[in-house]
Amino acid sequence: MKLLLTSAGVSNPSILDALVELLGKPIGESTALCIPTAQYGHPWVGPGVKAWEFISGRSENHMVDLGWKSVGVLELTALPSIDESRWKPLVRETDALLVAGGDALYLSHWMRQSGLAEMLPSLSRMVWVGLSAGSMVMTPRIGKEFVGWQPPSGDDSTLAVVDFSICPHLATIELPGNSMAAAEKWAAGIASPSYAIDDQTAITVVDDSVSVVSEGHWRHFSP
C-alpha cells in the first residue's frame, strides 16, 4: 500500500501531483472509496452534517471532489454485519481509499473490528489518502493530547503501519490549530520519530521511502 498522509486533504497543487504520481494514472481514470468512520467518533465532526459533507464531496477538505472516475462509501462500522464477499472484492479492485478525519482511535478500532486492517498488507497497489485522523491511524501512537474516544485497550496506540507519529494542523500563532510549542510538547511524549505538519503539507510513503510534500510548514522530531 502507498500512503498519502495529509493534515487537511489535497490542499494544493504539490499534494495533488503527489497523489497522481502514487496512483500512476490520472484521477479521472481512478476509482475511490471514501471512509467517513472516524468522524462518528469525534464530537466536532460527526455524526450529521460534517459526515454528509465529506461523503458528498462538499467538505472544505478536497478528497472526494477531485474528479474520480467513481467514488463509493465504505462504512467500517457496517462491515462486521455483512458477508466479507460483499465488500472485500470491492476494496481489492479500488485504486484509492479516501479516509476522513475525526477520532483516530475510533477509526483504528473499527479498522481492526471490520477486518480492513488485516487486509492492508495485501493491498500493494492501492493508495491510502488520509486526512488528519485518517493519517494518524497509520502511526504507532497518537499521543495523549489527541485521545478522545476511549478504546478497549485504554492506550493511544494505532496501527503502526509506519514507524513515525503525526501531529496535524500545525499553525502559526495568528491561525487556529496546533502551535509549534504544543507540537514540541506532544513530540516529547512520543517514543518514536514524529512530524508536525500544517494543512499545506503531506507525507508520502512508498515501501521504505518517506518524503515530505509541502507548500507550507512542517518539522521532524527525533525521539
N, C-alpha and C positions, 0 to 999 in steps of 0.2 A: 504494500500500500504506500502511495505517495501522499505526503501531507502538506497542506497549506494552512498554517495556523495563524489566524488573524485576530486582531483586537476588535475590529468593527466591520468585518466583511471586506468585500472587494472595493476599497475606498479610493483607489487612484489607479492611473494607467500602469504603473510599475507592478502592482499586485495583480492587475488583470493580465498583463503579459506573462507573469509567472504562472498563473492559472492555466493559460493556454499552452504554455510550454510543458507543464505537467500532464495535461490531457493528451498532448501530442496531436491535436487536431482542433479545428475551430469550435467554439462553444455552440454555434448553431448546428453542428453535427454531433453533439454530445448529449447524452441523457443524464438526468439527475433525479435523485430522491431527496426531499428535504425532511429533516428530523427536528420537530419542534419540542421534543420531550423535555429538555432542560428548562423550558420556560414555565412549565407547570409547577416546578419545584421552587420557584423564586417569586416572592410576593410582589416584586416590582413589575414583573413582565407576564405573568400568567396565573390562571387561565383568563380567557376573554379576548379583548381587542388586540393585544400585542401578538398573541399566537396567531390570530386570523391575519394580521398584517404580514407576519413572516411567511405564512403558508401561501398567501395570495400575491406575494411579491410587492406589497405596498409598504414594507418596512423601510426606514431610512438607511438600513444596512443592506447594501446591494449584494444579493446572493441568488435569490430565486428569479429575479427580474433581469438577468444578464442576457437573455435571448437563447436559452437552451432549446434543443430540438424537442425535448419533452421534460416535464417535471412532475413527479408524483410525491405522495406523502408516505413516510414510513414512521408510524407512531409506535414507539418501542413498548409502551405500556400495554398495547393490544396484542402484541405478538405471542406471549405465552398462552393465550387463549385460542389461538388458531393453529392449524397444522403447518409444520415447517415447509411443506411442499408448496404452500401458497405464497410464501414470501422469500425464502432463501434463493430460489432461482432468479427472482426479480432483482435481488441485491447483486448477485453474481454478474448479471447482464448489464448493470448500470455503470456509467462512466464516473459519476461523482456523487458523493454524499454531502449535502449542504446542512451543516449542523448548527442549530440556533444556540444562542447564549441563554443564560439563566442560572441554574444551580448545577455546578459541575459534579457534586457528589450524588445528586439525584440522577443525573444523566449516567454517571458511572454505574450506579446501582442497576438501572434499567438496561444498560448495555449488557451487563452480566446476566440479569434475570431473563432477558429476551433471547439470549444466545448470539447476539450480534458480536459481542466482544470476542468470543471464541472463533468467530469466522474471520476476524481481521487478518491473521497471518496468511490466509488463502486468497486474499483479495489483492494480488500483487499489482494489477494494472489500474486499480481504482484510485481516484483522488479524493481524499478526505479534506473538505473545506470547513474549517472550524471558525466559529465566531465566539470570542470571549470564552465562556464556559465550554463551548464546543471545541475549543483549542486546549483549554486547561485539562480536560478529561484525559488527554493523551499523555499527560505528565505523571511522574511518580507521586507528587504531593501538590496540594494547592496552597497550603499554609493556613494557619488558624484564622487569619484575617478574612478569609473567603468562605469559612464554614457557615452555612445557613441551615439547610436541611440536614438532619442527623441520620447518618447511615447506620445499619445494624452493627457494623464493626466499631463504630464510635470514634474512628480516627479520620484523618484528612487525606488518606491515600486514594489515588485514582488508578488508571490502567497501566501506567509505566510503559507505554509503547515507545516513548522517547526517554532519555536519561536526564532531561532538564525540566525545570518548572517555569511557569509563565505568570507574570503579573501584568494584566492587560490595562488598557485605558490610562496609561501614563499621561500626565497633563502638566502644563505649566501652571504657575500659581494663579494666572488670570482665568484659567478654564476649569470646569468641573472634571473630576477624575482623581486618579491617584498621584500624589506628589512624588517627586524623587525621594524626598525624605521618608515618606511612607513606604516606598519601594525598597529603600535601603534597609529599613527596619524589618520588612517582610523577608527579604533575602537572607538576613542574618539568622532567621529561624528555619531556613530550608537547608537540608543536608546534602543537596545536590547542586550542580550548576544551575543558573537561572537567568532569565531575561525579563526585563521590564520593557514593554513595548507600547507605543502610543497608537492612536487609531489610524495612523497613516503607515503602519508597519506590519509586516507579516514575517513568518519564519517558514521556510520550505525544508522538507526532509525527504530525501530520496536515498534509500539504503542507509549508508552511514554518513552521508553528506548533509550537513546542516548549513543553510545560508539565510542571511537576513536580507529582506527586500523592504526598502524604506524610502519614503519621501518625507519622513518626519523625524522622530527622536526615539532612541532606544538605548539600552545599556545591558551589558552582560556582567553577571556577577559570578565569581568563583566561590566554591563552598568554603 
